[in-house]
Amino acid sequence: MTNVLEKITSSPDKYTFDIERLGECKIESPVRRHEFVKDDERIFITENRSFFKRLNEILGREPTFERAGPKPKIFHDPSWTRVGIVTAGGLCPGLNNVIKGLVEILTYDYGVKTIFGIRYGYAGLNPACGYQPIMLNPDVVDTIHEIGGTILGSSRGQQPSDIMVDTLVRMNINILFCIGGDGSLRCAADVADEVKKRGLKISVVGIPKTIDNDLMFVGRSFGFETSVAEAANIIRGAHVEAKGTPGGIGLVKLMGRDSGFIAAYASMSNPVVNFCLVPESPFSLDGPNGLFAALENRFAAGKDHAVIVVAEGAGQELFKDIPDVRDASGNILKKDIGEFLKRAIECHMKSRKIKASVKYFDPSYTIRSCPAKGTDAIRCYMLARNAVHAAMAGRTNCVVGNLGEAFALVPIRLATIERQKIRTDREMWRSVMDATGQEFYFGGKERGANGPGGLDFDAP
């Protein structure tokens, strides 16, 4: 949180807690049988008391976000409202649930008749790409929550903001919903800025979609719980495979480019995992505190198998002299740590004449493409509901966050100020250490010894 605090306090005008508004709300809301939310209802931005107190001292006011929900008066006239919905970035459980929620709330609560589904991400707002929108209504989206992915398709990469706004103007769209992660939401902010520069009355509202759970100030993002549940099933299979052969090692690579939340939570939810490796905690292969020694220590202690869970962004420091490659969104593509570890472990064990058989699992695309389940599906619908209420009330350049039991409106620039990461000095990571017991193998059996490559429990 230190970097976040410095950024906010050094540029308070850029990183404001207030939501941009298109103008005064003068139209009576058609929403019925709802408890309306007043404009001055606020929610504390964090439960971190020291962070909250420090911000309060520096800024001279309590750092709070506007509470999300239906307003008694709205800005956009439903009779004239035309909506665009775009899904951008990688797939994630729950995308169709959000689309369904947006369409149904727009239709049933506000009576909006024209809803465009923009095809294949922001490319669908660039005529040069040639993708035609589809018309959405409750019948079209009736059962889409039962399938994974997005009926609109998706793509990575940003399109020119001026061209996208030209398209919105040409289609008479006055509300654009952007469902995406940090890169996609930054693109949405660029669109909102271009809209503002032109003096247009178009609301741009985001719904946070990041399977890695790495956005700031929005609480747990949709798709994360489903991903953890699905990953636990894969881990269970890796454990069975590892137990089924002498010296069996089940190796599972999970999503997590820069944040290892899925790997950490999946390891805790199915504590047959013996080693959890995440980007936030660098590790080495060789030496007395390396992964090879840790595996040898486990087998030397009489264990006949091991299960390793590694996040896709972990161990990138092990790749020497390999140039970086970026995807269409500008993200650095991670080197394949899973295949790398599989080969490295097999070679090491063979050189040490230790019987070992590595069973490698990479379920990333299987997990990303499954439908949302349980409370995750409910979160999708509630995020969609509150996004619609915000947009109809003329809010813009914001994203809906789920903070505890409440929903809040968060400026996009704050949600994307930097990636949320695991704090290895906090209780959650301590719980991973206890669930896996890996610190007993890294650096020997002394409790509290540094973990992989020095799992420093005092590190920021």
Steps between C-alpha positions, in 0.01 A plus 500: 500500500799732539532569126125559473510747787789691340326517162169623643652761728742628236223544239172551693335669201576204274412230753181645641241293690209684337313374196460712188140599418357604165262747657205549730254212531153640421302199382288301745634147519266233360646248747235379743502308829858604576661686786676785325857600581565864584781687325683564826512135614866393515704187571848486654751404232685241709499307829873566534483746791857629475465562126164671554636715784805604300289604200266692729792688654663591170188585300309662785182302437376145539581288194162358400325383183146572388259222594361324194130441446185644341450876520159670537579715196704402197690682225430292189146481364428127457283569194801643316775289652708277274750270671819325392653204688858389436701211648877538464814314597529131588205278580380464857217309671194724531523718190167377368343545844599866494367549147171336600474718811564821307239420238233395747541797734505745211185342361294419807600783735545785253316397184800550270421353157826526303800302625794423273740216569835617366688208342856399588599763751597851406569382145121502458504879542748545216327476160829399338483168686169415333304356793126565507322539836215274604174608658443382856176450690384273785413219259846503342675482839249272671729198551846634419604477866506123460796512262852632544676773309312793351237498227651827377849364454804684628841624391807660648645833403384859489346679205540875433279684749389761246383233256309314773325819613417578136327161488306568820381832357407345166297227675344755740625295796485700823599222744798267454564212739856364493558160660873447542816497705763765560601549135142498376392744770785737415369496145152579636649796688658624178161479330339692788771767477441539124127525563561770760737689271227518236236607751282195426245355743607134488539292815792253504468251786724199566436163659825357640599174333832359609542132568823581689310721750763771454296822474519750785207624715232282337500207740495149358443501125253265335632169367757464775297269727405278209863482388615398848232229517591364157871512580440298815360218286812501282721494809306202629578317177868596521511360853348170389751474214791583728393240756459239228866465405829473692650844548197658338497878465178672398577839345208739436536837326220748573416852382669796664727722289609736775275399792486148641158513664350205310798277577499605866125460557482174305786363711318594821166362381653162416791456741663205327736756347855485635653795313322818385712728279376850417640809322516699823756262650809437281661159533810320381549147376849425629666543836398401853186718485407411144205301369715198412629473857148547636372208293793286611433593862137391462590163351779454756242553776322185383235657273436312178351784293471878467248746352620836367270788399666780306344825375579579136698811593713334767868431450546738207838596645621147412485571127832648393565709188157439346351819352155614611203461265179695550141410413254729320409666830861587575540237774835323513440137408631279776747226422353154553601425856300176501685327218826648628452353847392164364821462296722646772364272775524191281859579404604573858343188646658287227842654568459421871378147422177570688195319367244762393216535251362847426132520398435844352158673490424830323123558536506876434270513197266237645452711812466831315226364274268345759177672617481681834361304792330564833565830670731599214201504264308712750790747518491532119131589503532750783796674335292528183203643691707770663679584176164567335381720787826700482484549124134604494581760768762653271808370680801438278867401495436265791490132586272316743674351803378245753630619838388260770121479492462828311561617145682820418598708199876523454677734256668286234837666558495387864395145415793475257753704699712185536450125522379354828748240623542253783664646807739226611522655845127467567268235641381366166848396388572368846194278454642370171825416681308308763278321249793385285767462770754601235720701733600174671654378174652826382812554704453187708256437784562811705165674538508854370787434259488702183294343226567467128804707419438667833129522564542817701198539726593863563509591132255764376 
